[in-house]
Amino acid sequence: MFSFNMFGEPLQPRPFNTHYRCYSVSMFPGDKQAVENGGKIIMPPSALDVLTRLNIVYPMLFKLTNQRANRHTHCGVLEFVADEGKVYIPYWMMRNLLLDEGDLVHIESQSLPVATFSKFEPQSVEFLDITNPKAVLENALRNFACLTLDDVIALNYNDRIYEMRVLEVKPGNAVSIIECDMNVEFAPPVGYQEPERMDSAAAMPEDDKEEMIPEPTGFYSFQGSGNRLDGKKKNLQLPQEELLKRLPRQRGIPDYDYEVGFIKFWRRAPKTSDSESRVEEQEEFESFQGKGTSLRQAKTRK
């Protein structure tokens, strides 16, 4: 709706500025859920008449201020059916403004920029139980007209109330979210702690580690003893335990006979028969068993 002066030019909008007694939705005789689950208020019919004559820019957005506590927020209007001198606002909005039933609230018209970005902080870790939080938030914000920085809004989902703090909005401290393309991000919920990642090897007892890793077998190099220049006889030979620690561990052999649907837990190597152990003993590596050749050929006698 536009009005024009005698020269055909559109009239400049004038601000709407007044005070009302505020009451929570529980005092409203009409549909309470439509008001409580959003960010819009119920105003008296006289306000619509005044707004029409003031040429207010659509959509109608308002700034609500509690002048005693110096708190403010922004909202839209749902209907003009309240009693004269009264406005009905959602309970979460009353808490943000620190208002009680029947307190005076200052209402003035506002023109806000369209939102491009917003960031929310859930006030409870129970919000993480929601499968698709962005879809839930998008559906809930359809009942809101604008967002104000540092407000705590309430979302109703599956008969539960989830509170969200507005951490950041762009391009201003208060933005309009009517017919906008807005990017949304979530901050970690209040009280959320990152789960501690435990290494599976560190969580396993030492006894199980030793059973899973086979003992090294075969040839051990550098097992001899040494001599000191000063003639002393100590620390000439490396202890057996220290030698085993320095040896590389032999990794296990994969089960090539694995069948799908079966899980096998191998803790210890199966015992072999005596005949197999003898064959293994014979096949053990023995050092310096090769054959050598001489660079000088032997002379044959004629």
Sequence and secondary structure as in RCSB ss.txt:
>XXXX:A:sequence
MFSFNMFGEPLQPRPFNTHYRCYSVSMFPGDKQAVENGGKIIMPPSALDVLTRLNIVYPMLFKLTNQRANRHTHC
GVLEFVADEGKVYIPYWMMRNLLLDEGDLVHIESQSLPVATFSKFEPQSVEFLDITNPKAVLENALRNFACLTLD
DVIALNYNDRIYEMRVLEVKPGNAVSIIECDMNVEFAPPVGYQEPERMDSAAAMPEDDKEEMIPEPTGFYSFQGS
GNRLDGKKKNLQLPQEELLKRLPRQRGIPDYDYEVGFIKFWRRAPKTSDSESRVEEQEEFESFQGKGTSLRQAKT
RK
>XXXX:A:secstr
   B TTS B      EEEEEEEEGGG SS HHHHHTSSEEE  HHHHHHHHHTT  SS EEEEEETTTTEEEEE
EEEES S TTEEEE HHHHHHHT  TT EEEEEEE   B  EEEEEESSGGGGG S HHHHHHHHGGG SEEETT
 EEEEEETTEEEEEEEEEEESSSEEE TT   EEEE   TT        HHHHS HHHHHHHS    S  SS S 
   TT   SS S  HHHHHHHS        TT  TT      S     HHHHHHHHHTS  TT S    SS    
  
